[in-house]
Amino acid sequence: MTEHRRVSLFRNGRNQAVRIPVEFELPGREAIMHREGDRLVIEPARKRGLLALLKTMKPLDEEFPDIEDPVPEPEPPL
């Protein structure tokens, strides 16, 4: 069952802010906020992994020149 609690709204410069009671604290330093009708939903911002980042990148449409990449000589034993 969802807990409900009345909270305080206040101004922080030109922004409206809300005080989040300790029992509703979110982890981390960032959150995601969106509207659902007349409701505001605040949820933790998940850390994005490398795969999620790579999916957002557009492929490069340029040719890269060939480069010499010789195999290094093995080091002599000690």
Buried (B, 14 or more C-beta within 10 A) or exposed (E): EEEEEEEEEEEEEEEEEEEEEEEEEEEEEEEEEEEEEEEEEEEEBEEEEEEEEEEEEEEEEEEEEEEEEEEEEEEEEE
